[in-house]
Amino acid sequence: MSSHYESINTYLNRGIVEANITFAKAHQTSFCIAKFGFEVDLEDGFFFKDLIAFIHTELGFQTLLQQGNDTFLIILRDFKIHYAKKMLKKLEHNIKQNFKIEIKNIGMTLFDASDSYKSLLDRLDKYYIMSRLSTRKKIFYGTLDFDFYETQNKNDVLTSILHKEKAVTLYNLYNGISIKEEANIAKFDEGIAQLTVNAPKIFYYTKESFTFIQHDRIPNIIKAKIIKVDPAKSLLVLANLEFLDASPLDRSYTRVQPQKPINATLLLNKIKCIDGNVDTLSESSVVLHVKLVDIEKLIHKELVDKEFDVSFQIPTVKGFLTMISAKATIFSIINETIVLNIQPNTFMKTKIRQYVALRQNGLLVDLKQQLKHLS
């Protein structure tokens, strides 16, 4: 009976994947496909049911399939690989917060127009196996043109890809908010890239030392040093291109920097633990700048893995202050900076979202004035 079910499931999965391949080729679209592992305990079947319902909802009801024992496939229709990677990282984080478990093994790839069912699944399996063999808990991914994990000449790979498709997106961060700009590769040679940029915005780059590049065929964000800006030709010249395994662009929510200092308090069991200033804030995270002695206290008392409460006040549209409080866990500690993952309730999240939008609007007005002054 079991083998009969497995045979049906194999053909069912293949039919669905091949239908997506046929559709993508016929309509010249693309999709991402991911594979993850989860050991199912049938004695706690309702937990697994709730987990799958949660995953399916978080993915926006995209296709979710079982493939063999304890492995599952996700098909993300009309998704670019950067957005798919961001969505899966957010899914990982939300599963950990809501179910107190970790999805440790995830592989992902982007469909290519030349792919067959076999080539697509073989490439997906390669990244899934990498994830299983790795001691690092991370998503392994790649495309037909680009494999971040294989040792090959970076410039040769970039030359091949950038000759096929010259459109890129540039990103820079202005006080925490992401500034996006479409550009085209005019020339790439010996690691030096020349890009044509929208004329009114070219002046912005005279104030920047680097930029981030996103390309649809390259799953990694590229960080590049700005070595020349030519406003007359709307030309940007970049060097020292570096593939990033993680970047600020991977964040699921926009972070903003406060206009005025915001004091925050970290509490453990309702007792004040430390104070700090909010460096940046989003719906899912707070970055605190604290004293080094407080960092040492957290580590010495082995409090890093505890669940805290964090509270602070943020301005509203009308200029009043509103109190924000949320459960918080420490994501990382770097020097005198603590990155907190927060779990605000719906009301608190709405207030944070309104504040982020308020800061974004103000920052964009400032940026437009700066660009006007520069031009």
Order of alpha helices (4+ residues) and beta strands (2+ residues): alpha-beta-alpha-beta-beta-alpha-beta-alpha-beta-alpha-beta-beta-beta-beta-beta-beta-beta-beta-beta-alpha-beta-beta-beta-alpha
